[in-house]
Amino acid sequence: LVGVDKSYGTWPVLQGVTLVVPDEARLGIIGPNGAGKSTILRILAGTEDVSGGDVVRRRGVTVSYLEQNPEGDDRSAEAWVVAARPDVSALDDELRGIERELARPDVTGDLAKMDRVLTRQQAVLDRWVDAGGAGLAGEARAMLLRLGFEEHDLALPTTALSGGQRKLAALAACLIRDPDLLLLDEPETHLDADRRELLEEVVAEFVGTVVTVSHDRYLLDDTVNRIVELDRGRVAEWPGNYSAYAVAKELALQRQQQLWVTQQKEIARLEAAIKRFELWASIVVNERHIKAAHEKQRQIDRMDKVDRPVFERRKMALELRPAERGGQRIVRLRDVSMTFDEDPVLLDVSFDVYRRERLGVVGPNGAGKSVLGRIVAGALEPTQGDRWIGPSVRIGYLEQGFQDQDPALTAVETVRKAKAMYEGEAVALLAKFLFRYDQMRTPVGSLSGGERTRLELCLLMLSGANCLVLDEPTNHLDIESMEVLEGAVESFDGTAILISHDRYLLDRLCDRILEVRDGRVTTFEGGYDDWVTARAAV
């Protein structure tokens, strides 16, 4: 990218961005929600035009782009992956056309014509073999199994797969093209801990260049060797992984602060001199004093101004405060089972939740974690068993897919629907959650995932709940917003149940882990690292 500008309407997203992606590089792009990280990936992929500047690609480069939220269709995962090779599909169609041509009477009755068709068939067949057509279906199947798919999942339509499975199927579709450049937009979203580790292995084994947009600090530490920070339309590059970037950025800010202070002192000295010369010139008309004042002003104008460093950017004002204390025992499940169409998801689940606990719910994709969360929150009645909730307990539930949000309402209307308030109060509240005025007036359905999550957290704050059930609360949030959420939950004077694959979040907050696997729920005392250690010892 050379001096690239990109605007949506009057809103500038990228301003003069220059970025070189070297061969076999491992780049991680970070920045706040709405900064334009996905926009850069789409420009690199060639699916989005720029408003200004140039995009230069090496001739013949193959690019695969894993989008943030791949949508499924009626095809199976295997067919979905095979369809990522349209060149092979086109050769298949051409071979079938030649076979139909060979069956025509006018060809079978003319040896010369048949010889020409057979020669063409052999040429197309050679191209099909060179393109890998002979083993494509087997390669697609092997790749999906490598990414954690079960045999029975391969035949399901992709719309019936979980979000994590669709993400993995889309990753397989990217990899089967054998790309030179792999673009990953939040690849960790919806993936459980095991599959996140598998994702890290796949990226490490990939021969080629990888550019990753991610908010997973572990993933950025393990898979990238250069950080590209995008902020206010401009990029800054930092060598090393995310941890190295965090240290180097802090040191750079300290250095910038020193330079800014020194420069401001020099500017203040020169401005004082200008005022002194101007005063003398007003008392005694003297051309020399006027020239001296002008010279001092030119010194200020010629300076390369150092921007004042921003040590802490504006963050969402999330404060979770329960409206009432609640009892000591919050929720009790006894012998709870849940079945969908005779397919058991949870079997004989029993546990208690106590006040001020921080429970982490973990397990593989499709194990039933979200189902358990909905039962605890009272959004789903179990097939059998009992759920008891304390009489003074008020549950706040953040659902994974934003099902409770009306996509036709604006953010202001959504907030006022949740709690009666004047329009100006709703606008002021949303501004504290980093919404621009134009976003407040935009239908919720057209907001980004991070913006919709911030809106959900705003509604959660208004609820005054004393027990939080948070299903993948960090999905789509930028790193600064994640840290705000972590701090708010940590200081929350109530109970929190966190259904998450975010290892950093679980490790920082949780004092007990519930593992959902094969329909059973197992309790582990201690935090996320303790659970990992206990699993490794089994």
Secondary structure, DSSP 8 states (H G I E B T S, - for coil): -EEEEEEETTEEEEEEE-----TT-EEEEE--TTSSHHHHHHHHHTSS--SEEE----TT--EEEE-SS----SSBHHHHHHTT-HHHHHHHHHHHHHHHHHTSHHHHT-HHHHHHHHHHHHHHHHHHHHTTGGGHHHHHHHHHHHTT--GGGTTSBGGGS-HHHHHHHHHHHHHTT--SEEEEESTTTT--HHHHHHHHHHHHH--SEEEEE---HHHHHHH-SEEEEEETTEEEEEES-HHHHHHHHHHHHHHHHHHHHHHHHHHHHHHHHHHHHHHHHHHS--HHHHHHHHHHHHHHHHS-------SS----------SS---SEEEEEEEEEEEETTEEEEEEEEEEEETT-EEEEE--TTSSHHHHHHHHHTSS--SEEEEEE-TT--EEEE-TT-TTS-TTSBHHHHHHHHS---HHHHHHHHHHTT--HHHHTSBGGGS-HHHHHHHHHHHHHHHT-SEEEEESTTTT--HHHHHHHHHHHHH-SSEEEEE---HHHHHHH-SEEEEEETTEEEEEES-HHHHHHHHHH-
